[in-house]
């Protein structure tokens, strides 16, 4: 069940939440985590709130957005090469 359905319907099960990557603002240097709820909804949380809620993986183990984007691009390129018969 997605995050919005959980909220609207008062579901008894919490949606699965996981951190995807961490990022930092240029202006203030504040750290944020991009989190997904059951892969249906996504949002940014402050590092403090992410740690307080005990989400996984641990903040320090999350990739940076730059590293995450590079890994996703490599994965997509490999999948495309496989489809094209070049792998």
N, C-alpha and C positions, 0 to 999 in steps of 0.2 A: 504494500500500500504506500502510495506517495505521501510526501510531507503534507501537502494541502489536504488530501483526503483524511489523513491522520488528525489534522487540526479541525477540519469541518465536521467530521463524523464522530469525533471523540473516541477514536479507536483505542483499544487497550494495548496494542503492540506499538512500540516505537519503531519508526523507520530506521533502517541501517544507515548510519552516518560514517563517512570515512574521509580523511584528508587526502587531497590529491597532490597539491604542491603548496609551497610557501612563497611569499613575495614580500617586498618591502617598498614603501612609498619613498619617492625621491625627496619630497618636500619635508616630511617629518622624520623619516627613518622608521616609522611604525611598521611592525611585522603583521602580516595577515596570512590566513590559510584559506585556500579554496577548498570547500567541502562539498560533497555530493550526498544527497539523501535518497537512497534507493535508486540512484541514477536517474531520478525523475526531476528533481529540483537541485539547484546548486546555489551557493552563496559564499560570501567572504566573511570570515570571522577573525576577530583580533587574536593574536597569539595567546593573550591572557585567557580569553574565553575558551579557546580551543583546549588549552591545558587544563583549565578548571573543569571542563566537562569530561575530560579523560578520553577524548576521541583517539582513535588509532589510525595510522601509526603515530608514534610519538613525534612531536613537533621536530625535534632534532634529526629525525630519520627521514623526514619528508624531503623530496628533491626541490630545488629551486624551480621557479617557473621556467627559466631559461633551459635548465637540464630536462625538465618534463617535456617542454615543447620539442627539444632536439630528439628525445627518445621517441615521442609520438611521430615525428616526421620520418625517422628511420624506420619505425614499424610500418607506417603507411607506405613508404617507398618499397619495403620488402614485400608487403602484401600485393602491391601493384605489379612488381616484377614477377611475382608468382603467378598472378592472373595472366600476365602477358607471356608467360612461358620462358622468362629469362632467369629464373632462379634454379 
